[in-house]
């Protein structure tokens, strides 16, 4: 379980393909505090730490993860949003995030405003996922508030702190991002289908 509040940015230092799996090594400020078997969200994808080395950790993404997320598009040098799992005795500053990406979206608009940024993302509505204005959405692991919402798109407004401390600073028109829709909304939508 995560909150969508990014702890730090990591940098991809190595990618190794092994059959249908991708082993990803990331250097970060939190690496020395991690342990083997710990869950860490990488761009919102919950992955298990399988190896540790000097200031770096390695995780493995299986074929299912590579097909449903942007993890398979990583290159050495890319910035990755990192969040360790939530502590149950801490405040929930973002929203309830499982680290289970529902699908990807493409950035269709990027606007620099006076002191903030606005991004619009489009996704395949055939999967049944929805957003609502002023509701929560998780983009690349970041808990954000939906500004505008349509059938297959939404926009978010980004404050300077979030822009500076996440990999949104690298997202432009055409970039693919990971989406995790609000868990409560997903259950309500499923119940309404019945």
NUROLO-32651 format. One record per residue (C-alpha): residue in one letter; x, z, y; residue number from 1. Coordinates in Angstrom, 1 decimal, padded with zeros to 4 digits, always signed. Each point is the difference from the previous one (the first is absolute). Last residue first. Example, Ala and Ser with C-alpha at 12.3 -4.5 7.8 and 13.67 -1.06 7.14 Angstrom:
2
+------+--------+--------+--------+------+
! resn !   east !     up !  north ! resi !
+------+--------+--------+--------+------+
!    S ! +013.7 ! +007.1 ! -001.1 !    2 !
!    A ! -001.4 ! +000.7 ! -003.4 !    1 !
+------+--------+--------+--------+------+
! end
This chain:
194
+------+--------+--------+--------+------+
! resn !   east !     up !  north ! resi !
+------+--------+--------+--------+------+
!    X ! -024.0 ! -011.5 ! -005.6 !  194 !
!    X ! +001.7 ! -002.0 ! +002.7 !  193 !
!    X ! -000.6 ! +002.8 ! +002.5 !  192 !
!    X ! +002.0 ! +002.4 ! -002.2 !  191 !
!    X ! +003.0 ! -002.3 ! +000.0 !  190 !
!    X ! -000.1 ! -000.3 ! +003.8 !  189 !
!    X ! -000.2 ! +003.8 ! +000.4 !  188 !
!    X ! +002.9 ! +000.4 ! -002.3 !  187 !
!    X ! +002.1 ! -002.5 ! +001.9 !  186 !
!    X ! -000.9 ! +001.5 ! +003.3 !  185 !
!    X ! +001.2 ! +003.4 ! -001.2 !  184 !
!    X ! +003.2 ! -001.5 ! -001.2 !  183 !
!    X ! +000.8 ! -001.7 ! +003.4 !  182 !
!    X ! +001.5 ! -003.4 ! -000.6 !  181 !
!    X ! +003.6 ! -000.3 ! -001.1 !  180 !
!    X ! +001.6 ! -003.2 ! +001.5 !  179 !
!    X ! +003.5 ! -001.4 ! -000.5 !  178 !
!    X ! +001.3 ! -002.4 ! +002.6 !  177 !
!    X ! +000.9 ! -003.7 ! +000.1 !  176 !
!    X ! +001.5 ! -001.4 ! +003.1 !  175 !
!    X ! -001.5 ! -003.3 ! +001.4 !  174 !
!    X ! -000.3 ! +001.2 ! +003.6 !  173 !
!    X ! +002.7 ! +002.7 ! +000.5 !  172 !
!    X ! +000.9 ! +003.2 ! -001.7 !  171 !
!    X ! +003.6 ! +001.2 ! +000.6 !  170 !
!    X ! -000.8 ! +002.9 ! +002.4 !  169 !
!    X ! -002.8 ! +000.9 ! -002.5 !  168 !
!    X ! +002.9 ! +001.3 ! -002.0 !  167 !
!    X ! -000.6 ! +003.5 ! +001.1 !  166 !
!    X ! +001.6 ! +002.5 ! +002.5 !  165 !
!    X ! +000.0 ! -002.1 ! +003.2 !  164 !
!    X ! -003.5 ! -001.5 ! -000.4 !  163 !
!    X ! -001.4 ! +003.4 ! -000.9 !  162 !
!    X ! +001.5 ! +001.7 ! +003.0 !  161 !
!    X ! -000.9 ! -002.8 ! +002.3 !  160 !
!    X ! -003.8 ! +000.2 ! -000.8 !  159 !
!    X ! -001.5 ! -002.7 ! -002.3 !  158 !
!    X ! -003.5 ! -001.4 ! +000.3 !  157 !
!    X ! -001.7 ! -001.3 ! -003.1 !  156 !
!    X ! -002.0 ! -003.1 ! -000.8 !  155 !
!    X ! -002.2 ! -000.9 ! -002.9 !  154 !
!    X ! -000.8 ! -003.1 ! -002.1 !  153 !
!    X ! -002.1 ! -001.2 ! -002.9 !  152 !
!    X ! -003.6 ! +000.9 ! +000.9 !  151 !
!    X ! +000.9 ! +001.3 ! +003.5 !  150 !
!    X ! +001.5 ! +003.2 ! +001.4 !  149 !
!    X ! +001.4 ! +000.8 ! +003.4 !  148 !
!    X ! +002.1 ! +003.1 ! +000.9 !  147 !
!    X ! +000.7 ! +001.3 ! -003.5 !  146 !
!    X ! +002.0 ! +003.2 ! +000.1 !  145 !
!    X ! +003.4 ! +000.1 ! -001.8 !  144 !
!    X ! +001.6 ! +001.9 ! -002.8 !  143 !
!    X ! +003.3 ! -001.8 ! -000.7 !  142 !
!    X ! +000.9 ! -000.9 ! -003.6 !  141 !
!    X ! +000.5 ! -003.7 ! +000.7 !  140 !
!    X ! -003.4 ! +000.1 ! +001.7 !  139 !
!    X ! -002.3 ! +002.9 ! -001.0 !  138 !
!    X ! -003.5 ! -000.3 ! +001.5 !  137 !
!    X ! -002.1 ! +002.7 ! +001.6 !  136 !
!    X ! -003.3 ! -000.4 ! +001.7 !  135 !
!    X ! -000.5 ! -000.5 ! +003.8 !  134 !
!    X ! -001.7 ! -003.3 ! -000.7 !  133 !
!    X ! -000.8 ! -000.4 ! -003.7 !  132 !
!    X ! +002.1 ! -001.6 ! -002.6 !  131 !
!    X ! -001.1 ! -001.7 ! -003.3 !  130 !
!    X ! +001.3 ! -000.8 ! -003.4 !  129 !
!    X ! -002.2 ! -002.1 ! -002.3 !  128 !
!    X ! +002.9 ! -001.9 ! -001.6 !  127 !
!    X ! -001.6 ! -003.3 ! +001.3 !  126 !
!    X ! +000.9 ! +001.2 ! +003.5 !  125 !
!    X ! +003.4 ! -001.6 ! -000.2 !  124 !
!    X ! +002.0 ! +001.5 ! +002.9 !  123 !
!    X ! +000.7 ! -000.7 ! +003.7 !  122 !
!    X ! +002.0 ! +002.3 ! +002.2 !  121 !
!    X ! +000.0 ! +000.3 ! +003.8 !  120 !
!    X ! +002.7 ! +002.0 ! +001.7 !  119 !
!    X ! -000.1 ! +001.6 ! +003.5 !  118 !
!    X ! +003.1 ! +001.5 ! +001.6 !  117 !
!    X ! +000.3 ! +002.7 ! +002.6 !  116 !
!    X ! +001.4 ! +000.8 ! +003.5 !  115 !
!    X ! -001.5 ! -002.8 ! +001.9 !  114 !
!    X ! -001.0 ! -002.3 ! -002.9 !  113 !
!    X ! +002.2 ! -002.0 ! -002.3 !  112 !
!    X ! -002.4 ! -002.0 ! -002.2 !  111 !
!    X ! +000.4 ! -001.0 ! -003.7 !  110 !
!    X ! -002.6 ! -002.2 ! -001.6 !  109 !
!    X ! -000.6 ! -001.3 ! -003.6 !  108 !
!    X ! +002.0 ! +002.6 ! -001.9 !  107 !
!    X ! -000.6 ! -000.8 ! -003.7 !  106 !
!    X ! -001.6 ! +002.5 ! -002.4 !  105 !
!    X ! +000.9 ! +001.5 ! -003.4 !  104 !
!    X ! -002.2 ! +001.7 ! -002.6 !  103 !
!    X ! -001.2 ! +003.3 ! -001.2 !  102 !
!    X ! +003.3 ! +001.9 ! +000.3 !  101 !
!    X ! +000.1 ! +003.2 ! -002.0 !  100 !
!    X ! +002.0 ! +002.6 ! +002.0 !   99 !
!    X ! -002.9 ! +002.4 ! -000.2 !   98 !
!    X ! -000.6 ! +000.4 ! +003.8 !   97 !
!    X ! -002.2 ! +002.8 ! +001.3 !   96 !
!    X ! +000.1 ! -000.2 ! +003.8 !   95 !
!    X ! +002.7 ! +000.5 ! +002.7 !   94 !
!    X ! +001.0 ! +003.5 ! +001.1 !   93 !
!    X ! -001.1 ! +001.8 ! -003.2 !   92 !
!    X ! +001.5 ! +003.4 ! +000.8 !   91 !
!    X ! +002.3 ! +001.6 ! -002.6 !   90 !
!    X ! -000.7 ! +002.4 ! -002.9 !   89 !
!    X ! -000.7 ! -002.8 ! -002.5 !   88 !
!    X ! +003.3 ! -001.7 ! +000.7 !   87 !
!    X ! -000.4 ! -003.8 ! +000.3 !   86 !
!    X ! +002.1 ! -002.4 ! -001.9 !   85 !
!    X ! +003.2 ! -001.4 ! +001.7 !   84 !
!    X ! -000.5 ! -002.7 ! +002.5 !   83 !
!    X ! +002.2 ! -003.1 ! +000.6 !   82 !
!    X ! -000.6 ! -003.1 ! +002.1 !   81 !
!    X ! +002.4 ! -002.7 ! -001.1 !   80 !
!    X ! +002.4 ! -002.0 ! +002.2 !   79 !
!    X ! +001.5 ! -003.2 ! -001.5 !   78 !
!    X ! +003.8 ! -000.2 ! -000.3 !   77 !
!    X ! -000.1 ! -001.4 ! -003.6 !   76 !
!    X ! -003.2 ! -002.0 ! -000.3 !   75 !
!    X ! -003.4 ! +001.2 ! -000.9 !   74 !
!    X ! -002.7 ! -002.6 ! -000.9 !   73 !
!    X ! -000.8 ! +001.6 ! -003.4 !   72 !
!    X ! -001.1 ! +003.2 ! +001.8 !   71 !
!    X ! -002.7 ! -001.8 ! +001.9 !   70 !
!    X ! -002.7 ! +001.3 ! -002.3 !   69 !
!    X ! -002.4 ! -001.1 ! -002.8 !   68 !
!    X ! +002.2 ! -002.3 ! -002.1 !   67 !
!    X ! +003.2 ! +002.1 ! +000.3 !   66 !
!    X ! -001.9 ! +003.2 ! -000.9 !   65 !
!    X ! -001.5 ! -001.6 ! -003.2 !   64 !
!    X ! +003.4 ! -001.4 ! -000.9 !   63 !
!    X ! +001.7 ! +003.4 ! +000.1 !   62 !
!    X ! +001.7 ! +001.5 ! +003.0 !   61 !
!    X ! +003.0 ! +002.3 ! -000.8 !   60 !
!    X ! +001.5 ! +002.6 ! +002.4 !   59 !
!    X ! +003.6 ! +000.7 ! +001.1 !   58 !
!    X ! +001.2 ! +002.6 ! +002.4 !   57 !
!    X ! +002.8 ! -000.1 ! +002.5 !   56 !
!    X ! +002.1 ! +002.4 ! +002.2 !   55 !
!    X ! +002.7 ! +000.2 ! -002.6 !   54 !
!    X ! -001.7 ! -000.8 ! -003.3 !   53 !
!    X ! -003.4 ! +000.8 ! -001.6 !   52 !
!    X ! -001.9 ! -001.7 ! -002.8 !   51 !
!    X ! -003.6 ! -000.4 ! -001.3 !   50 !
!    X ! -002.0 ! +001.1 ! +003.1 !   49 !
!    X ! -003.6 ! -000.9 ! -000.8 !   48 !
!    X ! -002.0 ! -002.4 ! +002.1 !   47 !
!    X ! -003.2 ! +000.6 ! +002.1 !   46 !
!    X ! -000.5 ! -003.2 ! +002.1 !   45 !
!    X ! -000.8 ! +000.7 ! +003.6 !   44 !
!    X ! +002.9 ! -001.9 ! +001.4 !   43 !
!    X ! +002.1 ! +002.0 ! -002.4 !   42 !
!    X ! -001.8 ! +003.2 ! -000.9 !   41 !
!    X ! +002.1 ! +002.5 ! -001.9 !   40 !
!    X ! -000.8 ! +001.7 ! -003.3 !   39 !
!    X ! +002.7 ! +002.2 ! -001.5 !   38 !
!    X ! +001.1 ! -000.7 ! -003.6 !   37 !
!    X ! +003.7 ! +000.5 ! +001.0 !   36 !
!    X ! +000.5 ! +002.1 ! +003.0 !   35 !
!    X ! -000.1 ! -000.6 ! +003.8 !   34 !
!    X ! +001.6 ! +002.1 ! +002.7 !   33 !
!    X ! +003.3 ! -002.0 ! +000.2 !   32 !
!    X ! -002.1 ! -003.2 ! +000.4 !   31 !
!    X ! -001.9 ! +001.2 ! +003.0 !   30 !
!    X ! +002.2 ! -001.6 ! +002.7 !   29 !
!    X ! -000.3 ! -003.4 ! -001.7 !   28 !
!    X ! +001.7 ! -002.6 ! -002.2 !   27 !
!    X ! -002.4 ! -001.9 ! -002.3 !   26 !
!    X ! +000.7 ! -001.5 ! -003.4 !   25 !
!    X ! -002.7 ! -002.1 ! -001.6 !   24 !
!    X ! -000.2 ! -000.8 ! -003.7 !   23 !
!    X ! -002.4 ! -002.9 ! -000.6 !   22 !
!    X ! -001.8 ! -000.3 ! -003.3 !   21 !
!    X ! -001.3 ! -003.0 ! -002.0 !   20 !
!    X ! +003.3 ! -000.5 ! -001.8 !   19 !
!    X ! +002.5 ! +002.0 ! +001.9 !   18 !
!    X ! +000.5 ! -001.1 ! +003.6 !   17 !
!    X ! +002.4 ! +001.9 ! +002.2 !   16 !
!    X ! -000.4 ! +000.6 ! +003.7 !   15 !
!    X ! +002.6 ! +001.9 ! +002.1 !   14 !
!    X ! +000.4 ! +001.6 ! +003.4 !   13 !
!    X ! -003.6 ! +000.1 ! +001.3 !   12 !
!    X ! +000.0 ! +002.1 ! +003.1 !   11 !
!    X ! -002.1 ! +003.1 ! +000.4 !   10 !
!    X ! -002.2 ! +001.0 ! +002.9 !    9 !
!    X ! -001.1 ! +003.6 ! +000.3 !    8 !
!    X ! -002.8 ! +002.5 ! -000.5 !    7 !
!    X ! -002.9 ! -002.4 ! +000.4 !    6 !
!    X ! -003.4 ! +001.7 ! +000.4 !    5 !
!    X ! -002.3 ! -001.7 ! -002.4 !    4 !
!    X ! -001.1 ! +003.3 ! -001.4 !    3 !
!    X ! +001.1 ! -000.2 ! -003.7 !    2 !
!    X ! -001.3 ! +000.9 ! -003.4 !    1 !
+------+--------+--------+--------+------+
! end
